[in-house]
C-alpha cells in the first residue's frame, strides 16, 4: 500500500493491480516469487555472486522499477525486457558497466528524478559476499568522460539498512 502509481508500460501485467487510470498509470504490487533463475543468470553474467541482501531480494520477489529513498531501483520481474529491468540495466551501458565492474561496484539503480548517476553497492572492500557494503551514488560524468569513479554521496551503510529505512518511511 501507499505506492505511487506507475506508467502502464513500466509494470508487467502480473504485477498490475486493476486497470490503468485516465492518465495511463496503474497501481502495482511486490509479489513473492521464485526468481532464483534470475539470481543464477546474474551470478554467471557478473562472474561473481550477488551480495546477500540483493540476492535475497531478487531471488524472492518480483517488482517493477520504482523510486524510493532517493533511488530509482531497477525492477525484477518475469519480463526481463522492460526499460528499467535489473537484468537489462546492469549491463545496459557498456562503458558504465566496465568502469563500475573494474572498480568493484554493482549497480542496482539510478539516482531518482531522472538522473543518470548510478546507485551501487560498493563491493571494493571485498564485502560483496558479506553484509555491510555501502550504497553510494556515483557521478556518471566522471565515469563516462574520464573512466573514473567519483562518489557523490553515501546513501546508506548497507543495502539492508537502506531497505529498512525505505520500509519504515512508508
Steps between C-alpha positions, in 0.01 A plus 500: 500500500589866466689454176496760225329372184738432212463534123324195359793412273737480800295244693488136388147365466554254787582787738216737407214564740193582297466708187694809404358836604407774251865610484635154415634420849431187700532382857748217549626248749811322618439127461663206674648289223773248435741714302803279567561464125553878482757480781680210332506683166639816660765304691620344174493824302675695777757229565433524876214457742256779571539656846281315755231767554456560126512125437221446753285782364543406133464127567174526694302791358376637168445876476501779242756778507399763755639802686560498872759633740675712237539209258323376190544132571515276195211257469512125533215343314399210284549724196872569465448740210361800686704822475603510866537126558796398720617226262505748215625819669804360682658428161308759294773764470823320410727784615324543833497123561869462413613783730272397787594133476873572479474708818282259700160671473171327422223726371143429609340835427529862399472818703130587500352785303632404158871514582744268322720475811534131587408381848719208595607258765866585564658156496858631477596388847410139426183529706272411209476143627418627849256748644610856543617638166393866476247636252639793302395742228774548241561782254405369156699770321825397672432143391407581140748780429803394703445134583529589870291447810387806695263446790235769529348363819475198722130420512519235771755285678348187344219381276331346803496832685378689193215252446400521868499882481283492185250261657479708820437817297188345344 
